[in-house]
Amino acid sequence: MARIKKPLHKSHAVHQKTKTATHKSPKEWRYAPLKGSFMVLAIVGFFTSAYLILPKSTNYGIAFMFLFILMFIASMISMTKAPIVE
């Protein structure tokens, strides 16, 4: 004789239905205001990686340069899109 599985609680079965039926829209992207020193660090780090690390280790040099480029792009986005903090 086949046994039918029952949900543990009635609320569990109801919750599964409402979970899939309720769909929230994603929140709007918020830009974080970053300090000017973040951009300076990105520029200095990029040139340090290019002149000191890249000749000794190509893999580390490229990885650090990529990281500092991403930091610079983040600071540019922050500079143009973030709200003004007083």
Secondary structure as the mmCIF struct_conf table of DSSP 4:
data_model
#
loop_
_struct_conf.conf_type_id
_struct_conf.id
_struct_conf.beg_label_comp_id
_struct_conf.beg_label_asym_id
_struct_conf.beg_label_seq_id
_struct_conf.end_label_comp_id
_struct_conf.end_label_asym_id
_struct_conf.end_label_seq_id
HELX_LH_PP_P HELX_LH_PP_P1 ALA A 2 LYS A 5
BEND BEND1 LEU A 8 LEU A 8
HELX_RH_AL_P HELX_RH_AL_P1 LYS A 10 ALA A 21
HELX_LH_PP_P HELX_LH_PP_P2 LYS A 24 TRP A 29
HELX_LH_PP_P HELX_LH_PP_P3 TYR A 31 PRO A 33
HELX_RH_AL_P HELX_RH_AL_P2 GLY A 36 THR A 48
HELX_RH_PI_P HELX_RH_PI_P1 SER A 49 ILE A 53
TURN_TY1_P TURN_TY1_P1 LEU A 54 LYS A 56
HELX_RH_AL_P HELX_RH_AL_P3 THR A 58 LYS A 81
BEND BEND2 ALA A 82 ALA A 82
HELX_LH_PP_P HELX_LH_PP_P4 PRO A 83 VAL A 85
#
